[in-house]
């Protein structure tokens, strides 16, 4: 059954990552991510709505329109995050990891899509339970545990799909994360500098 097949597969990946991870084309991996994230996204939006109603109290009784607008903004942000920003960041990270692993370390034996597939399996382990963040602070603590396990899955999946040792996969991921952090900070510094320079010119 659609959606549930992807959830079942991801649960297998979380329990037996070395056995359940399998190669897919990039389009298939992205389709897998969007199908799997559909129900968690709906649950997150529903819980956000209930949470908004609970916290708003008298303010919303005085201004019911505020409840509707607040919920719509939260729902749009959640959709944008899960279906827009996260997949784009994932593909960017996959590209950096592949370039470093293939061109610098010369260790990868699979396709670029295999790298993206490994990251999608990893991210999906977190997305599957993203609704926990809306439930309580305990839910956020559980997500931190899932985040750690998602990192382990990323190492195992990259190792299997790119046919390299797990230690090699770990080294490539760590080095790539360092490069991504440096690049991100560089772009942030450039952005702040341009903003400050533009503000100075306006004055």
C-alpha positions in Angstrom: 0.0 0.0 0.0 1.3 3.4 -0.9 3.0 5.3 1.9 3.0 2.3 4.2 5.4 0.3 2.0 7.9 3.1 2.3 7.5 3.4 6.0 7.8 -0.4 6.4 11.0 -0.3 4.3 12.5 2.5 6.4 11.8 0.7 9.6 13.7 -2.2 8.3 16.5 0.1 7.4 16.5 1.5 10.9 16.7 -2.0 12.4 18.9 -3.8 9.9 20.6 -1.1 7.9 23.3 -3.3 6.3 20.7 -5.7 4.9 17.8 -3.4 4.1 19.6 -0.6 2.2 19.4 -1.0 -1.5 20.5 1.0 -4.6 17.9 3.2 -6.3 18.0 5.8 -9.1 17.9 9.4 -7.9 14.3 9.9 -9.0 13.3 6.7 -7.2 15.1 7.9 -4.0 13.4 11.2 -4.1 10.0 9.6 -4.7 10.7 7.3 -1.7 11.4 10.3 0.5 8.3 12.2 -0.5 6.0 9.2 -0.1 7.6 8.2 3.2 7.4 11.8 4.6 3.7 12.3 3.6 2.1 10.8 6.7 4.6 12.1 9.2 4.1 15.6 7.7 0.3 15.3 8.0 0.7 14.1 11.6 3.1 17.0 12.4 0.6 19.5 10.9 -2.3 18.0 12.9 -0.3 18.1 16.2 0.8 21.6 15.5 -2.8 22.6 15.0 -3.8 21.0 18.3 -0.8 22.6 20.0 -1.6 26.0 18.7 -5.2 25.8 20.0 -4.0 24.6 23.4 -1.5 27.3 23.9 -3.4 30.2 22.5 -6.2 30.3 25.1 -8.0 33.6 25.7 -6.1 35.4 22.9 -7.7 33.2 20.3 -11.1 33.5 21.9 -10.9 37.2 21.5 -9.5 37.0 17.9 -10.4 33.6 16.2 -8.8 34.8 13.0 -5.4 34.8 14.7 -5.7 31.0 15.3 -6.3 30.4 11.6 -3.5 32.6 10.4 -1.0 31.2 13.0 -1.8 27.6 12.0 -1.5 28.3 8.3 1.9 29.9 8.7 3.1 27.0 10.9 1.8 24.5 8.4 3.4 26.2 5.4 6.7 26.4 7.2 6.5 22.7 8.0 5.8 21.8 4.4 8.5 24.1 3.1 11.0 22.6 5.6 10.2 18.9 4.9 9.4 19.0 1.2 11.6 22.0 0.1 14.6 22.9 2.2 15.6 19.5 3.5 15.7 17.7 0.1 17.7 20.6 -1.4 20.2 20.5 1.4 20.4 16.8 1.2 21.2 16.9 -2.5 23.8 19.6 -1.9 25.4 17.6 0.8 25.3 14.4 -1.4 27.1 16.3 -4.2 29.8 17.6 -1.8 30.3 14.1 -0.3 30.5 12.5 -3.8 33.0 15.1 -5.1 35.2 14.7 -2.1 34.9 10.9 -1.9 35.4 10.4 -5.6 37.8 13.1 -6.7 39.8 13.7 -3.5 39.8 10.3 -1.8 39.2 8.4 -5.0 37.4 5.8 -2.9 33.8 5.7 -4.2 32.9 3.0 -6.7 29.2 3.7 -7.1 27.2 6.4 -8.8 26.4 9.9 -7.5 22.8 8.7 -7.1 24.0 6.1 -4.6 25.4 8.9 -2.4 22.1 10.7 -2.4 20.3 7.4 -1.7 22.5 6.9 1.4 21.6 10.3 2.7 17.9 9.9 1.9 17.9 6.7 3.9 19.6 8.5 6.8 17.4 11.6 6.7 14.2 9.5 6.4 15.0 7.9 9.7 14.7 11.3 11.3 11.7 12.5 9.2 9.7 9.5 10.1 9.5 10.7 13.7 9.7 14.4 13.2 6.2 14.8 14.7 7.7 14.0 18.1 9.2 17.5 18.2 5.6 18.9 18.5 4.5 16.5 21.3 6.8 17.5 24.2 10.4 18.2 25.2 10.8 14.5 25.6 9.9 14.1 22.0 12.8 16.5 21.1 15.1 14.4 23.2 14.0 11.2 21.4 14.7 13.0 18.1 18.3 13.6 19.2 18.6 9.9 19.6 17.2 9.3 16.2 19.6 11.9 14.8 22.5 9.9 16.2 21.1 6.7 14.7 20.5 8.5 11.4 24.3 9.3 11.3 25.1 5.6 11.9 22.7 4.7 9.1 24.4 7.2 6.8 27.8 5.6 7.4 26.5 2.1 6.8 24.4 3.0 3.7 27.3 5.0 2.2 29.7 2.1 2.9 27.4 -0.4 1.2 26.2 1.6 -1.8 29.6 3.0 -2.6 31.4 -0.2 -1.8 34.0 1.1 0.7 34.8 0.4 4.3 32.8 1.9 7.1 35.8 3.7 8.4 36.4 5.1 5.0 32.7 6.2 4.8 33.1 7.9 8.2 36.2 9.7 7.2 34.6 11.0 4.0 31.4 12.1 5.9 33.4 14.0 8.6 35.7 15.7 6.1 32.7 16.6 3.9 30.9 18.1 6.9 33.9 20.2 7.7 34.1 21.5 4.1 30.3 22.2 4.1 30.6 24.1 7.4 33.5 26.2 6.0 31.6 27.0 2.8 28.4 27.9 4.8 30.3 30.2 7.1 32.1 31.8 4.1 28.7 32.5 2.4 27.3 33.9 5.7 30.4 36.1 6.0 30.0 37.4 2.4 26.3 38.0 3.0 26.9 40.0 6.2 29.7 42.0 4.5 27.5 42.8 1.5 24.6 43.8 3.7 26.8 46.0 5.8 28.4 47.6 2.7 25.0 48.2 1.1 23.7 49.7 4.4 26.8 52.0 4.4 26.2 53.1 0.8 22.6 53.9 1.5 23.6 56.2 4.4 
